[in-house]
């Protein structure tokens, strides 16, 4: 199953609610992914530009986007960014494929 990384922020209301009533968010996020046929692997609170980061498996990009949309629709998250993640063997296969076709591809404006 493809692996995805997502980062996002909490809204002011979410932070106020979690400050008043702290909760472990792994369970609810795991349930969201399970309901879509995926699996939450890791959940982290982070510093910097984003408040949280997750690593999840999902059957497709569509499922990952559905999870993000459901999270946004709940009103407690914002600014979600997602990307696909590839293992070292997957990256090797990607570069092998690219190497196979790279010599035939001509970049625009270059001879």
Secondary structure in CASP SS format (residue, H / E / C, confidence):
PFRMAT SS
TARGET T0000
AUTHOR 0000-0000-0000
METHOD secondary structure of the structure
MODEL  1
X C 1.00
X E 1.00
X E 1.00
X E 1.00
X E 1.00
X E 1.00
X E 1.00
X E 1.00
X E 1.00
X E 1.00
X C 1.00
X H 1.00
X H 1.00
X H 1.00
X H 1.00
X H 1.00
X H 1.00
X H 1.00
X H 1.00
X H 1.00
X C 1.00
X C 1.00
X C 1.00
X C 1.00
X C 1.00
X H 1.00
X H 1.00
X H 1.00
X H 1.00
X H 1.00
X H 1.00
X H 1.00
X H 1.00
X H 1.00
X H 1.00
X C 1.00
X C 1.00
X C 1.00
X E 1.00
X E 1.00
X E 1.00
X E 1.00
X E 1.00
X E 1.00
X E 1.00
X C 1.00
X C 1.00
X C 1.00
X C 1.00
X C 1.00
X C 1.00
X E 1.00
X E 1.00
X E 1.00
X E 1.00
X E 1.00
X E 1.00
X E 1.00
X C 1.00
X C 1.00
X H 1.00
X H 1.00
X H 1.00
X H 1.00
X H 1.00
X H 1.00
X H 1.00
X H 1.00
X H 1.00
X H 1.00
X H 1.00
X H 1.00
X H 1.00
X C 1.00
X C 1.00
X C 1.00
X E 1.00
X E 1.00
X E 1.00
X E 1.00
X E 1.00
X E 1.00
X E 1.00
X E 1.00
X E 1.00
X C 1.00
X C 1.00
X H 1.00
X H 1.00
X H 1.00
X H 1.00
X H 1.00
X H 1.00
X H 1.00
X H 1.00
X H 1.00
X H 1.00
X H 1.00
X H 1.00
X H 1.00
X H 1.00
X H 1.00
X C 1.00
X C 1.00
X C 1.00
X C 1.00
X C 1.00
X C 1.00
X C 1.00
X C 1.00
X C 1.00
END
